[in-house]
Amino acid sequence: MRRGLSGDPRSIAMHPSFVSRPTGCEEGRFLALDLGGTNVRATLVELRGQRSLRVLEHQSFRLASTTGTVHDLFDPVAEFVVDLLADDGSQNIGFIFAFPMDQTGVRSGRLTKWTKEFAFDCVEEEDVVALLEQAIGARTGNLGGFGISALANDTVGVLAAGAYLDPRCDMGLIVGTGANLAVAVPDKMIGRRDLPGPLGNPDEMIFNMECGNFDGVDAIQTDADRRLDAESDTIGQRMEKMIAGRYLGEVVRLRVCEIAARGEGFDDWLTGGRGFNAPYTFTTEDLSDAAFDESEELIATAMQLGRLGVSDTTVGDRRLLREICISVARRSARIVAAGIAATATYLDPDLDDEHIVAADGSVFRGMPGYQAELRRGLQDILGERADRVQVCYLRDGSGLGAAVVAAVAAEV
Ligand code: GLC
């Protein structure tokens, strides 16, 4: 983190957001656009000042694919936005783009590389605000008075939304399709002197850590992790591949393949065109279902496996599958706990202050037992100081945050 903040390129990039946390007094109506997974979401948010806000409307649509041309990505998004704007007339758009970006200000940022197995051509190295504005402009003749007033990563968004609601919030966490943290850093800890002051409070800036790319996990990677990485289209992101929903099911599948290849279980799971052969057929939802199957002799898992093309499984194999699923889910929560503990103690070594981590994402929200395991992880690492760090779920946090960041940028 220190090197990232000094501008010395490391696996944890520490991308500046050019905004500070909000005061909680910002007011106004904003349209938040959240693009970071296959589900593209738009939320009309009213900030009411005094640390309260209201969601007026929420809509989403699914991208047909995560690969294609630049138009396959931005044209449907632009169409979606134009329809919403026409209905509402709101002109302040906060744009969450949940990928690593080199921002030069709060209104522009170049995608440094695709992550989460996304691959649309001609977007890397381009300014994503310009691409979106062009696509909107093509639909409205000119921009029709609409423009993007702020751009931010989703972790920056969830942090900003958390801080709007509670000033103790200084970290943002996403564990969904991808995994990442953002942190509000006091000015005196920022080694880079080439950055202009942030909008909002000049004494701090929010940074997108991009810690999914942390390469310090080498020592704890298993063969399955290494194989997943070697076969992935997304370069790097080794820590994310051990944490995030895009990958956890596949880690389990690769482990099953290893055990089957050694003849130590899962006989016939891979033969005769059955389900476990193809990459990513076992999803993170399947992992969740198997890990928390309460049925007698894991019959629910047997049925689920039948749906995936693997029938006639033994109870023993199903138990082994469940054990693998539980340990892969637990490991994800424990690595996230380590990331949070490291970040909190970097900011505040003795944890003299309270820290709130605002969290969002499908794995954090939806995987049974995940939040409790994360808490146990924090307790193991921080001991009795663990209660100084609270990790709190904030529904649609990144979308709400887009509105908050747009308000900080507009200084309203
Ligand atoms: C990936 C992206 C990162 C994002 C995270 C959560 O790690 O690179 O920018 O914050 O997913 O969506």
Residues whose N, C-alpha, C, O or C-beta is under 5 A from the ligand:
A	BS01	GLC	G36 A98 F99 P100 T115 D154 T155 I174 G178 A179 N180 G212 E240
